[in-house]
Amino acid sequence: MIATRLFHGFILTIVLMAINPAARAQDEAAMKLAKELTTAGAKLFEKGDGAALAAQYMDDGEIAETTIEPFGSPVVKVQKGMENIKKVYEAAPGLAKLSPTNEVRYARFIQPDTLLITGDFSITDQGKSTHFGFTQVRRKVGDAWKIVSLELIIRK
């Protein structure tokens, strides 16, 4: 029942977007901003700047790492709050040799100050690429778009 309602809501959204040029323009602006934000994040990752990576988050932000095995339930590890997020990015200097890229697949303003982004994060080390799905929720605080939540999806 809920899935059917969600599906109908999704179809209605697509139809309204098709006939509403303002909605299309807003989605284009969301996509442009999402690409700028994730490209800047990849550059910080490439530099190994853990402090700057952590500074992208809200003080009560979170990182959820969801590991999906071929069999069984997903395993989720959550790091919440600035101190835990800083610990996650302490390893960033060792990751500087990797070539990170982000590909934004979807971006939408949920509210004027809240942006939803989904896409793929890839790192390349010695010619071998590893891909992770990601979803970010960002909120505008002053002039900055801070990360409220980041989920990385790791498929084994």
C-alpha positions in Angstrom: 0.0 0.0 0.0 2.7 2.5 1.0 4.9 1.4 -2.0 1.9 2.0 -4.3 1.4 5.5 -2.9 5.1 6.3 -3.2 5.1 5.1 -6.8 2.0 7.2 -7.7 3.7 10.2 -6.0 6.8 9.6 -8.0 4.8 9.4 -11.3 2.9 12.6 -10.4 6.2 14.4 -9.7 7.6 13.4 -13.1 4.4 14.6 -14.8 4.4 17.9 -13.0 8.0 18.4 -13.8 7.4 17.8 -17.4 4.8 20.5 -17.6 6.4 22.9 -15.2 9.4 24.7 -16.6 10.1 26.3 -13.2 10.5 22.9 -11.6 12.9 21.9 -14.4 15.0 25.0 -13.9 15.1 24.4 -10.2 16.3 20.8 -10.8 19.0 22.1 -13.2 20.1 24.5 -10.5 20.2 21.7 -7.9 22.2 19.5 -10.3 24.7 22.3 -11.0 25.2 23.0 -7.3 25.5 19.3 -6.4 28.2 18.8 -9.0 30.1 21.9 -7.7 29.9 20.6 -4.1 30.9 17.0 -4.8 33.7 18.1 -7.1 35.1 20.3 -4.4 34.8 17.5 -1.9 36.7 15.1 -4.2 39.5 17.7 -4.5 39.7 17.9 -0.7 39.9 14.1 -0.6 42.6 14.0 -3.2 44.6 16.6 -1.2 44.2 14.4 1.9 42.8 17.4 3.8 40.9 15.6 6.5 40.2 18.8 8.5 38.6 20.5 5.5 36.6 17.3 4.7 35.2 17.2 8.3 34.5 20.9 8.2 31.9 20.3 5.4 29.6 18.7 8.0 27.1 20.1 10.4 28.2 19.8 14.0 25.6 17.0 14.5 26.1 15.5 11.1 26.5 11.8 10.4 28.2 9.3 8.1 26.4 6.0 7.6 28.4 3.2 5.9 26.0 0.5 4.6 27.7 -2.7 3.6 25.6 -5.0 1.4 26.8 -8.6 1.2 25.5 -11.0 -1.5 23.5 -12.8 1.2 22.1 -11.6 4.5 21.0 -8.2 5.8 22.9 -5.0 5.2 25.3 -3.9 8.0 25.2 -0.3 8.9 27.9 1.6 10.8 27.0 5.2 11.8 29.5 7.9 12.9 27.6 10.8 14.4 28.8 14.2 15.6 31.8 16.3 14.6 34.3 14.4 16.8 33.5 11.1 15.2 33.4 12.6 11.7 36.9 14.0 12.3 38.1 10.5 13.3 36.8 9.1 10.0 38.7 11.7 8.0 42.0 11.4 10.1 42.9 8.7 7.5 42.6 11.3 4.7 46.3 12.0 4.3 47.0 8.4 3.5 44.2 8.5 0.9 45.7 11.4 -1.0 47.3 9.0 -3.5 43.9 7.8 -4.7 42.1 9.5 -7.6 38.6 10.3 -6.3 35.7 11.3 -8.5 32.0 11.9 -7.9 29.3 11.4 -10.4 26.0 13.0 -9.5 23.0 11.0 -10.7 20.2 13.0 -9.0 19.9 16.3 -7.2 16.9 18.1 -5.9 16.1 20.9 -3.5 13.8 19.4 -0.9 13.4 22.9 0.7 15.1 26.1 -0.5 17.9 25.5 2.1 18.0 21.6 1.8 19.6 19.7 -1.1 19.4 15.9 -1.7 22.2 14.4 -3.8 22.7 10.8 -5.0 25.5 9.5 -7.1 28.6 7.4 -7.3 31.9 8.0 -5.6 34.9 6.2 -7.2 38.5 5.9 -6.1 41.3 4.6 -8.3 44.5 3.1 -6.9 47.1 1.6 -9.2 44.6 1.3 -12.0 42.0 -0.5 -10.0 38.7 1.4 -9.4 36.3 0.9 -6.5 32.8 2.4 -6.7 30.5 3.4 -3.9 26.9 4.6 -4.1 26.2 7.7 -2.0 23.4 9.9 -0.8 24.0 13.2 0.8 21.6 15.6 2.5 23.0 19.2 2.7 21.7 22.2 4.4 22.6 25.8 3.6 24.1 27.5 6.6 25.1 31.1 5.8 27.0 30.8 2.5 28.0 27.2 3.0 26.1 24.0 2.1 26.9 21.7 5.1 26.5 17.9 5.0 23.7 16.8 7.4 24.0 13.2 6.4 26.2 11.1 4.1 25.4 7.4 3.4 28.1 5.4 1.5 26.8 2.1 0.0 29.5 -0.6 -0.2 28.6 -3.7 -2.2 30.7 -6.8 -1.6 
